[in-house]
Amino acid sequence: MEKKNIITIDGWSSCGKSTLARQLAEKLGYVYIDSGAMYRAITLYFMRNHVDWTNAGAVHNALENINMHFEFNNSSNRSEIYLNDENVEYVIRDLVIAEKVSEVSTIAEVRKFAVRQQQKMGQKANTVMDGRDIGTTVFPDADLKIFMTADIIIRIKRRFAELVEKNPNITIDEVRANLEMRDYIDSNREVSPLRKAEDAIVLDNSNLTIDEQLEFALKLAEERGLN
Ligand code: DC
């Protein structure tokens, strides 16, 4: 099989990875895969089915019953995630899931399960994938690696604006606590913690517009002949 082009975008929670990844994929005609959505869907399954994720056997059995795939939705213009054939793209964005997803993502067997599927997806099409360990673990030989970061205050404000639309009772302190907790767990876990790959290019978008960050990434893709 011909090797596909892979662009990885890793970074901290809520610094705009998915916005950039989606737009970049659209511009280049690549498939966009949101790896965080996979960890969120697994967390949703565990919560709904009362899986005790501190028990290795229970995790193993639960994973055997999980099927995930992405489908492009023409009306939302997004690739959306399905958990056992149910569209869960919107329920997984809830703060209830965000409270638990980092903990579930520390489990080695969960990571092995997700990484294997991500690697398979990347063999099928030219792909932009975002997450925490995509440039370090999932695709260490990617054609272009971007590591995104932004000021924590800016990230909190961005995520609050997103969540308050759906839940007007949410407070900025809840959002701050969640982001700080996820940043801590994601970068301190034993298995593939969030790290900048040595060959990744840093993109700090604290003071960039969405168009400017896209332009920055497109230029990098062009320089590498990925367009
Ligand atoms: O990108 P996101 O915020 O939707 O990701 C949700 C969580 O999933 C994140 O806090 C950690 C985990 N995650 C991970 O461990 N590895 C990835 N490649 C992507 C996400």
Boltz pocket constraint, residues with backbone or C-beta under 6 A from the ligand:
constraints:
  - pocket:
      binder: B
      contacts: [[A, 13], [A, 14], [A, 35], [A, 36], [A, 37], [A, 39], [A, 40], [A, 101], [A, 102], [A, 105], [A, 130], [A, 131], [A, 132], [A, 133], [A, 134], [A, 182], [A, 186], [A, 192]]
      max_distance: 6.0
